[in-house]
Amino acid sequence: MANFQTVAATLKRPINIRAIVIDVFALAFIYFLPALSHMVGIKLYLIEPMRLMLIFAMVHTHRKNAYFLALTLPFFSYLISAHPVFIKSGLIAIELVVNVALFFFLVKRIHTLAAIFTSIWLSKIFYYGLKFLTILLIWPGDSLISTPLYLQLITSSVFSLYLFFMFRNKSQ
């Protein structure tokens, strides 16, 4: 009987249209990214498109949806384009989940801008640690850092400022 009540309560929850729209947009963006990159002649993966979609979800939807995108975007990208390779998709998914978890942990304790920037860079450090172990144990020919650190700093700063200003506007 308890299972029926749980299912019934779940079905009564309102559908979050905003989260669905963000998810569809994120998946479409990741789906079309290789074609867009080819059309404009710019390596758009350098702007960290998965993290960009994650930031949008963190600002405009809810925590569970951010976790959902963090887990699914890397594997969706792998399924539709075989890029990044499966192992790297797993590492990216872990990095993005750590990013979300750290942000929601830190934002209760420190300034929003510091929380997002710190969560991005701590998750990157965690990712590079896992990638280093992967290179040592599984994938010896891969390079540790493929996106220049100065570009990562720029994107992290832009994403942090966006989230900061959007969260500030929500609270006013």
N, C-alpha and C positions, 0 to 999 in steps of 0.2 A: 504494500500500500504506500509506503514511503517513497518508492521510486516513482509511482504515478504522480504523487503530489509534487515531487521535484520537477518532473517533466512538465506538469501543468503550470507550475510557477515560472519555469523558464519560458514557456510559450506565451505567457502574459506580459513578458518584458517588452517594452517598446523597441522597435527596430531603429537603430541609429543610422539614419540615412547619410549623415555627414561622414561617418566612418566608412560606410560602403562606398561612397563617392571617392573619398581619399584613397581607399584600397584599390579601386578600379583604376583611378588615375595613376597610382604608383605602379601597378602591374603593367599598365599600358606604356608608361614612361620607360620602364625597364625593358619591356618587349621591343619598343621601337628605338631604343638607344643606339644599337649598332647601326641601324639604317640612318638615323640622324647624324651620327658621327661620320659616317661615310659621305653623306650629303654635304655637310659643312666643312669637312676636312679637318676636324678637330677631334682629338681623343677625349670625348666627353666623360669617359670613366675617371679622368683626372679630377673632376669636380665632385667625386664621391656621390654618385647619384642615389645609391641605396641609403646613405646617411641623410641625404637631402630629403628623401621621401620619409625617412624615419622622423626627422625633425618636424616636417609638416604634420605627421600623425601625432607627435607628442604635443604640438601646439593646438591642433584643430580637432582632435578626437579625444581618446581616453587611453589610459595606461595599458589596458589589455590589448587594444588595437595596435599600439606601438610595439608591444611584444610580438603580436601576430606578424606584423610586417618584418620585424627584425629576424624572425625565424624563417619566414617564407620567401622574402625577396631574393636572397642569394641562391636558393635552390630553384626558384622560378626562373631566374636568369640562366642557371645551368641547364635547366630542362629545355628552354627555348633557343638557347644559343651555344650551349656547351662552354660558356665563359661566365665566370671563372670556372676552372676545373673543379670537380666535385670536392676534392680535399680543401681547396681554397674557399669554396662556397661554405663549407662547414666552419672553417676558421672565421670567415666574415660574419656568419650567423651568430657565432659565439661572441664576437666582438660587438656586434650591434645589440645583442641582449645585455651584455655587460654595460654598454653605454646607457641603455634605458634604465637598468637597475641602479646604476651609480647616480644618474641624474635624479631620479625620484628619491633616492636616499639622501643625496647632498642638498637638494633644493629646500629641504626642511631645516637644514643646519647652517647653510651659508647663502650668500647673495645669489640670485638666479643666474646672473651672468657668469659668476665664478663656478657655479654648479654645472652649467652646461659645458663650459670650456674644459673644466677639470674632468668631467665624465667622458668627454670625447677623447682627451689625451691619455687618461688612465686606461680606457678601453683599447686605444691604439697600442699602448705599451704592452698590455696583456696580449693583444693580437700578435705583436712582433715577437713576444716571448714564445707563444705557441708556434708561430711560424718558424722561429729559429729551431725549436725542437723537431718540427716536421722536416725541416731541411736536413738536420742531423740524422734523423731516423728513417725517413721515408723518401724524401724528394731532394736528393743531394745537389741537383743541378739548378735549382731555383735560386733567385736572388732574394735577399731579405727585404729590401726596400725598392719597390718598383715605381712608386709615385714620389717625386722629389719632396723632401720635408718642407721646403718653403711653400709649395703649393698646398700641402696638408695644413700648414699653419694659416694660410690665407682662407681656405675653405672653412676651417674650424672657427676662425674669427667671424667670418660672415654668418655662418650657421648660428653661432652663439649670439651675435647681435640680433639676428632675426628672432630667435626664440626669446631673448630678453625683452625686446620691444613688444612682441606679441603678448607675452605673459603680463607685461606691465599694463598694456591696453586692456586686457581681460579684467584685471583687478580694479580698474578705475570705473 
